[in-house]
Amino acid sequence: MSGSENCFDNAPMESFWGIIKQELINHRHYRTRQEAIEDITEYIEIFYNRQRRKAKLGYLSPVAYARKYYAGLVVS
């Protein structure tokens, strides 16, 4: 943990919520809280965690990165 008044610990979560707001929430209008919960959960579980390309993974999706990584292990 960083010292008081140091926001570095919060940076990854702030970035994550900023991405969700930019890519999903700001473009939709939800009629109910349950509708919002279902849509955001689907976005995180299906798209963000599995399909969305990440800069830290060489602009590959997590699934593609894992395939590439394990293919390299099998070949060796």
FENNORBEL-V36536 format. One record per backbone hydrogen bond with DSSP energy under -0.5 kcal/mol. CO is the residue of the C=O (numbers start at 1). NH is the residue of the N-H. If there is no record, write none. Layout:
CO&NH ; CO&NH
//
This chain:
3&6 ; 5&7 ; 6&9 ; 7&10 ; 7&11 ; 8&11 ; 10&14 ; 11&15 ; 12&16 ; 13&17 ; 14&18 ; 15&19 ; 16&20 ; 17&21 ; 18&22 ; 19&23 ; 20&24 ; 20&25 ; 21&26 ; 24&27 ; 25&28 ; 32&36 ; 33&37 ; 34&38 ; 35&39 ; 36&40 ; 37&41 ; 38&42 ; 39&43 ; 40&44 ; 41&45 ; 42&46 ; 42&47 ; 43&47 ; 43&48 ; 44&49 ; 47&51 ; 47&52 ; 50&63 ; 52&62 ; 54&57 ; 54&59 ; 54&60 ; 55&58 ; 60&54 ; 61&65 ; 62&66 ; 63&67 ; 64&68 ; 65&69 ; 66&70 ; 67&71 ; 68&72 ; 69&73 ; 70&74 ; 71&75 ; 72&76
//
